[in-house]
């Protein structure tokens, strides 16, 4: 029987590249903030591909988007998310799932993370119906072609995407 006098960590990490941060990401962070005492949106350094925004720009955009959530912080990391989570005292990694293929990929990562850090659980949240189709890559593509992305991203992200793609004209 476990010792109930030791309260488990109530810190969760919501990791991702967030290039850019969408309303789907904000929904997951908001819902996680109701489940955990503290949530850290952890911006991963993108490896193997050229990001649209620098890590500093992504952190700034997300900080602006979550400013109304008092128990949500934003930080960045490189390397293993479980190492970042352990260093921050987190007990959970929160991931959003849109479709079955997301589950297969995230399940593999969760199992590997459990093998690397058995004390850190992965929690899956189903994406809200209105965000099922939403992805950062799709938002980038629509924005690059001049489409209306206002319904899909927070205002600060919209502004930065419009600025980024207007400079390409």
Residue pairs with C-beta under 8 A, 6 or more apart in sequence:
8 91
9 89
9 90
9 91
10 36
10 37
10 38
10 91
11 36
11 37
11 38
11 39
11 40
11 88
11 89
11 90
11 91
11 92
12 32
12 35
12 36
12 38
12 39
12 40
12 90
12 91
12 92
12 93
12 94
12 123
13 39
13 40
13 42
13 81
13 84
13 85
13 88
13 90
13 92
13 93
13 94
14 25
14 28
14 29
14 32
14 39
14 40
14 41
14 42
14 93
14 94
14 95
15 42
15 44
15 77
15 81
15 84
15 93
15 95
16 25
16 41
16 42
16 43
16 44
17 43
17 44
17 46
17 51
17 58
17 136
18 25
18 41
18 43
18 58
18 61
18 62
18 136
19 46
19 51
19 52
19 53
19 58
19 136
19 140
20 52
20 53
20 58
20 61
20 136
20 139
20 140
20 153
20 157
20 160
20 161
21 58
21 61
21 62
21 65
21 136
21 153
21 154
21 157
22 131
22 134
22 135
22 136
22 139
22 152
22 153
22 157
23 131
23 134
23 151
23 152
23 153
23 154
24 96
24 98
24 127
24 128
24 131
24 134
24 135
24 152
25 41
25 62
25 96
25 136
26 65
26 66
26 154
27 96
27 127
27 128
27 131
28 94
28 95
28 96
28 125
28 127
29 39
29 41
29 66
29 69
29 72
30 69
31 125
32 39
32 94
32 123
32 125
33 39
33 69
33 71
33 72
35 94
35 123
36 71
36 92
36 94
37 71
38 71
38 72
38 73
39 69
39 71
39 72
39 73
39 94
40 72
40 73
40 74
40 75
40 88
40 90
41 62
41 66
41 72
41 73
41 74
41 75
42 75
42 76
42 77
42 81
42 84
42 85
43 55
43 58
43 59
43 62
43 74
43 75
43 76
43 77
44 76
44 77
44 78
44 81
45 55
45 76
45 77
45 78
46 55
47 78
51 58
52 140
52 164
53 61
53 160
53 164
55 76
57 160
58 76
59 74
59 75
59 76
61 154
61 156
61 157
61 160
62 74
63 74
64 154
64 156
65 154
65 156
65 157
66 72
66 74
75 84
75 88
77 83
77 84
80 116
81 93
81 113
82 93
82 113
82 116
82 117
82 120
83 117
85 92
85 93
85 117
85 120
86 117
86 119
86 120
90 120
91 119
91 120
91 121
92 120
92 121
92 122
92 123
93 110
93 113
93 120
93 121
93 122
93 123
94 122
94 123
94 124
94 125
95 106
95 110
95 122
95 123
95 124
95 125
96 102
96 124
96 125
96 126
96 127
97 103
97 106
97 124
97 125
97 126
97 127
98 127
98 131
98 132
98 133
98 134
98 135
99 132
103 124
106 122
106 124
109 122
110 122
110 124
113 120
113 122
114 120
114 121
114 122
127 134
134 152
139 149
139 152
139 153
139 161
140 161
142 148
142 149
142 152
143 149
143 161
143 162
143 164
143 165
144 165
144 168
146 165
149 158
149 161
150 158
153 161
